[in-house]
Amino acid sequence: MEFANVASNISGFSKEETEDMVIKTLYGTSKLLFEENMDFKQLISLVATKDGITEAGIKVLQTELPELFNKLFSTTIEKHEIIKGELKENY
């Protein structure tokens, strides 16, 4: 949802258009990974042109997302441990 919101703000496409594009992109990506039994590197090499738009975007993701994912998983695992402890105490 946030991805679509930012894309809409920057691109000039409507929120509905960007949501539709995100859904279709995620669907197509998942379909290739699952049905064609591709790994991430194969998929990237299939869709990314050297020095192209997709490659530029992937470089940003590779630089910025590890820190975000680290925070996401640390936060959710910490919350899981808290809830697990509360359940053990109460049941």
N, CA, C and O of each residue as an XYZ file, in Angstrom:
364
protein
N       0.833     -1.181      0.000
C       0.000      0.000      0.000
C       0.881      1.251      0.000
O       0.636      2.191     -0.756
N       1.906      1.254      0.850
C       2.798      2.416      0.886
C       3.555      2.572     -0.431
O       3.766      3.685     -0.912
N       3.955      1.450     -1.000
C       4.649      1.477     -2.289
C       3.761      2.139     -3.339
O       4.214      3.009     -4.083
N       2.498      1.726     -3.395
C       1.554      2.298     -4.354
C       1.294      3.774     -4.075
O       1.182      4.571     -5.007
N       1.198      4.142     -2.795
C       0.968      5.545     -2.448
C       2.114      6.435     -2.915
O       1.889      7.482     -3.522
N       3.339      6.012     -2.630
C       4.497      6.804     -3.040
C       4.585      6.855     -4.566
O       4.852      7.910     -5.141
N       4.363      5.725     -5.211
C       4.403      5.692     -6.676
C       3.381      6.652     -7.269
O       3.666      7.336     -8.252
N       2.203      6.706     -6.680
C       1.165      7.612     -7.157
C       1.595      9.062     -6.983
O       1.418      9.875     -7.890
N       2.154      9.388     -5.834
C       2.583     10.765     -5.567
C       3.682     11.228     -6.514
O       3.689     12.382     -6.943
N       4.599     10.346     -6.837
C       5.744     10.716     -7.660
C       5.447     10.637     -9.152
O       5.945     11.454     -9.926
N       4.640      9.661     -9.563
C       4.467      9.372    -10.986
C       3.377     10.181    -11.680
O       3.439     10.416    -12.887
N       2.393     10.598    -10.917
C       1.259     11.247    -11.551
C       0.132     10.276    -11.892
O      -0.950     10.697    -12.304
N       0.385      8.967    -11.719
C      -0.691      7.997    -11.888
C      -1.608      8.092    -10.677
O      -1.186      8.518     -9.601
N      -2.854      7.697    -10.855
C      -3.788      7.710     -9.730
C      -3.418      6.601     -8.746
O      -2.694      5.663     -9.080
N      -3.934      6.736     -7.526
C      -3.702      5.715     -6.503
C      -4.224      4.361     -6.977
O      -3.579      3.336     -6.761
N      -5.374      4.355     -7.613
C      -5.960      3.113     -8.111
C      -5.079      2.489     -9.191
O      -4.890      1.273     -9.217
N      -4.542      3.324    -10.082
C      -3.662      2.808    -11.145
C      -2.386      2.209    -10.563
O      -1.943      1.144    -10.991
N      -1.801      2.894     -9.591
C      -0.558      2.366     -9.019
C      -0.821      1.105     -8.201
O      -0.005      0.183     -8.217
N      -1.933      1.048     -7.493
C      -2.271     -0.176     -6.762
C      -2.430     -1.340     -7.735
O      -1.953     -2.444     -7.468
N      -3.095     -1.099     -8.854
C      -3.274     -2.132     -9.864
C      -1.926     -2.585    -10.431
O      -1.702     -3.781    -10.619
N      -1.032     -1.636    -10.704
C       0.287     -1.989    -11.224
C       1.090     -2.787    -10.210
O       1.762     -3.751    -10.578
N       1.034     -2.404     -8.943
C       1.766     -3.128     -7.903
C       1.237     -4.554     -7.791
O       2.021     -5.502     -7.738
N      -0.072     -4.714     -7.754
C      -0.673     -6.048     -7.647
C      -0.262     -6.909     -8.829
O       0.122     -8.064     -8.648
N      -0.337     -6.365    -10.034
C       0.023     -7.142    -11.223
C       1.517     -7.455    -11.267
O       1.916     -8.525    -11.728
N       2.333     -6.532    -10.793
C       3.776     -6.774    -10.751
C       4.103     -7.872     -9.750
O       4.894     -8.769    -10.044
N       3.498     -7.805     -8.565
C       3.727     -8.842     -7.561
C       3.229    -10.202     -8.052
O       3.879    -11.225     -7.832
N       2.081    -10.207     -8.712
C       1.540    -11.455     -9.248
C       2.473    -12.042    -10.301
O       2.796    -13.229    -10.258
N       2.902    -11.216    -11.241
C       3.785    -11.697    -12.306
C       5.114    -12.182    -11.769
O       5.640    -13.200    -12.220
N       5.657    -11.457    -10.808
C       6.922    -11.848    -10.196
C       6.774    -13.186     -9.475
O       7.596    -14.086     -9.649
N       5.732    -13.310     -8.674
C       5.490    -14.558     -7.940
C       5.270    -15.721     -8.893
O       5.767    -16.824     -8.665
N       4.528    -15.473     -9.953
C       4.235    -16.524    -10.923
C       5.531    -17.025    -11.569
O       5.732    -18.234    -11.691
N       6.400    -16.116    -11.979
C       7.672    -16.531    -12.574
C       8.529    -17.302    -11.573
O       9.098    -18.341    -11.907
N       8.619    -16.793    -10.353
C       9.428    -17.467     -9.342
C       8.900    -18.864     -9.027
O       9.672    -19.815     -8.904
N       7.594    -18.981     -8.900
C       6.991    -20.251     -8.495
C       6.794    -21.203     -9.668
O       7.303    -22.324     -9.652
N       6.060    -20.764    -10.681
C       5.695    -21.662    -11.776
C       6.863    -21.994    -12.698
O       6.915    -23.086    -13.263
N       7.787    -21.072    -12.851
C       8.947    -21.323    -13.707
C      10.149    -21.793    -12.884
O      11.235    -22.014    -13.419
N       9.937    -21.939    -11.586
C      10.971    -22.417    -10.666
C      12.262    -21.607    -10.783
O      13.361    -22.162    -10.767
N      12.112    -20.297    -10.901
C      13.263    -19.401    -11.011
C      13.728    -18.990     -9.626
O      12.953    -18.991     -8.670
N      15.001    -18.639     -9.533
C      15.462    -17.994     -8.318
C      15.519    -16.491     -8.598
O      15.294    -16.053     -9.726
N      15.816    -15.721     -7.577
C      15.775    -14.261     -7.716
C      16.781    -13.751     -8.752
O      16.473    -12.845     -9.526
N      17.970    -14.331     -8.764
C      18.982    -13.881     -9.725
C      18.549    -14.152    -11.159
O      18.765    -13.321    -12.041
N      17.940    -15.305    -11.395
C      17.441    -15.616    -12.741
C      16.370    -14.620    -13.168
O      16.376    -14.136    -14.300
N      15.458    -14.320    -12.262
C      14.386    -13.385    -12.568
C      14.947    -12.008    -12.898
O      14.532    -11.378    -13.871
N      15.887    -11.547    -12.090
C      16.479    -10.236    -12.335
C      17.170    -10.205    -13.687
O      17.026     -9.236    -14.433
N      17.917    -11.252    -14.013
C      18.604    -11.265    -15.305
C      17.624    -11.324    -16.463
O      17.932    -10.856    -17.559
N      16.455    -11.889    -16.234
C      15.425    -11.958    -17.273
C      14.793    -10.596    -17.549
O      14.512    -10.264    -18.701
N      14.571     -9.816    -16.508
C      13.804     -8.579    -16.667
C      14.628     -7.297    -16.656
O      14.146     -6.250    -17.089
N      15.867     -7.367    -16.166
C      16.662     -6.147    -16.012
C      17.668     -6.002    -17.149
O      18.483     -6.893    -17.389
N      17.602     -4.879    -17.838
C      18.572     -4.538    -18.871
C      19.766     -3.857    -18.207
O      19.593     -3.039    -17.303
N      20.977     -4.195    -18.653
C      22.171     -3.574    -18.082
C      22.062     -2.061    -18.220
O      21.793     -1.537    -19.301
N      22.279     -1.368    -17.101
C      22.185      0.087    -17.013
C      20.780      0.616    -17.308
O      20.610      1.782    -17.665
N      19.780     -0.247    -17.156
C      18.403      0.154    -17.422
C      17.655      0.580    -16.173
O      18.228      0.690    -15.089
N      16.367      0.817    -16.347
C      15.502      1.303    -15.276
C      15.384      0.281    -14.148
O      15.536      0.627    -12.977
N      15.113     -0.975    -14.499
C      14.948     -2.004    -13.474
C      16.239     -2.200    -12.688
O      16.214     -2.341    -11.465
N      17.373     -2.210    -13.398
C      18.652     -2.364    -12.706
C      18.891     -1.213    -11.729
O      19.381     -1.430    -10.621
N      18.552     -0.011    -12.129
C      18.712      1.148    -11.235
C      17.844      0.992     -9.994
O      18.289      1.279     -8.883
N      16.618      0.543    -10.177
C      15.722      0.329     -9.039
C      16.208     -0.772     -8.126
O      16.130     -0.649     -6.904
N      16.709     -1.846     -8.707
C      17.216     -2.962     -7.908
C      18.404     -2.516     -7.068
O      18.537     -2.937     -5.919
N      19.256     -1.681     -7.611
C      20.406     -1.187     -6.847
C      19.948     -0.408     -5.611
O      20.540     -0.531     -4.539
N      18.895      0.389     -5.767
C      18.357      1.118     -4.617
C      17.813      0.139     -3.584
O      18.072      0.281     -2.389
N      17.058     -0.856     -4.046
C      16.504     -1.851     -3.122
C      17.610     -2.598     -2.382
O      17.513     -2.817     -1.175
N      18.653     -2.985     -3.098
C      19.750     -3.727     -2.469
C      20.497     -2.878     -1.443
O      21.059     -3.412     -0.487
N      20.505     -1.580     -1.634
C      21.187     -0.685     -0.707
C      20.320     -0.352      0.502
O      20.803     -0.350      1.635
N      19.058     -0.074      0.266
C      18.187      0.457      1.318
C      17.384     -0.593      2.085
O      17.129     -0.416      3.276
N      16.985     -1.673      1.433
C      16.077     -2.613      2.080
C      16.682     -3.462      3.190
O      15.966     -3.780      4.139
N      17.957     -3.853      3.134
C      18.463     -4.691      4.232
C      18.242     -4.083      5.620
O      17.859     -4.795      6.548
N      18.476     -2.796      5.771
C      18.265     -2.158      7.074
C      16.785     -2.186      7.467
O      16.453     -2.455      8.622
N      15.905     -1.911      6.513
C      14.467     -1.946      6.790
C      14.018     -3.355      7.168
O      13.282     -3.528      8.139
N      14.453     -4.362      6.410
C      14.070     -5.741      6.713
C      14.623     -6.186      8.063
O      13.953     -6.910      8.799
N      15.835     -5.760      8.393
C      16.404     -6.092      9.691
C      15.520     -5.544     10.809
O      15.230     -6.247     11.777
N      15.098     -4.304     10.675
C      14.228     -3.689     11.693
C      12.870     -4.390     11.729
O      12.336     -4.652     12.807
N      12.312     -4.693     10.561
C      11.018     -5.374     10.476
C      11.058     -6.717     11.196
O      10.207     -6.996     12.041
N      12.041     -7.545     10.866
C      12.102     -8.870     11.472
C      12.485     -8.817     12.944
O      11.963     -9.603     13.734
N      13.368     -7.930     13.332
C      13.722     -7.783     14.744
C      12.498     -7.392     15.564
O      12.265     -7.935     16.644
N      11.724     -6.451     15.048
C      10.532     -5.971     15.753
C       9.480     -7.061     15.870
O       8.913     -7.261     16.945
N       9.212     -7.768     14.781
C       8.160     -8.788     14.826
C       8.581    -10.006     15.643
O       7.749    -10.608     16.322
N       9.854    -10.375     15.588
C      10.322    -11.502     16.398
C      10.285    -11.131     17.880
O       9.907    -11.950     18.717
N      10.675     -9.908     18.200
C      10.603     -9.448     19.582
C       9.162     -9.494     20.091
O       8.911     -9.957     21.203
N       8.230     -9.022     19.290
C       6.813     -9.038     19.683
C       6.315    -10.471     19.830
O       5.539    -10.768     20.739
N       6.748    -11.349     18.954
C       6.378    -12.765     19.028
C       6.837    -13.360     20.366
O       6.086    -14.078     21.026
N       8.070    -13.055     20.751
C       8.604    -13.572     22.010
C       7.805    -13.046     23.203
O       7.555    -13.788     24.153
N       7.407    -11.790     23.163
C       6.598    -11.208     24.242
C       5.262    -11.925     24.351
O       4.840    -12.315     25.439
N       4.603    -12.094     23.216
C       3.283    -12.754     23.217
C       3.419    -14.213     23.643
O       2.586    -14.714     24.399
N       4.449    -14.894     23.173
C       4.676    -16.284     23.559
C       4.862    -16.392     25.069
O       4.327    -17.304     25.699
N       5.619    -15.465     25.648
C       5.819    -15.454     27.100
C       4.520    -15.210     27.848
O       4.253    -15.851     28.864
N       3.712    -14.283     27.346
C       2.420    -13.998     27.981
C       1.504    -15.212     27.909
O       0.795    -15.515     28.868
N       1.515    -15.897     26.792
C       0.670    -17.095     26.668
C       1.112    -18.192     27.621
O       0.273    -18.878     28.204
N       2.412    -18.368     27.789
C       2.916    -19.380     28.714
C       2.500    -19.056     30.150
O       2.160    -19.952     30.922
N       2.531    -17.771     30.499
C       2.130    -17.351     31.841
C       0.653    -17.569     32.101
O       0.259    -17.946     33.205
N      -0.166    -17.332     31.082
C      -1.613    -17.375     31.273
C      -2.237    -18.731     30.982
O      -3.384    -18.972     31.357
N      -1.510    -19.614     30.325
C      -2.119    -20.904     29.970
C      -1.227    -22.003     30.383
O      -1.552    -23.173     30.177
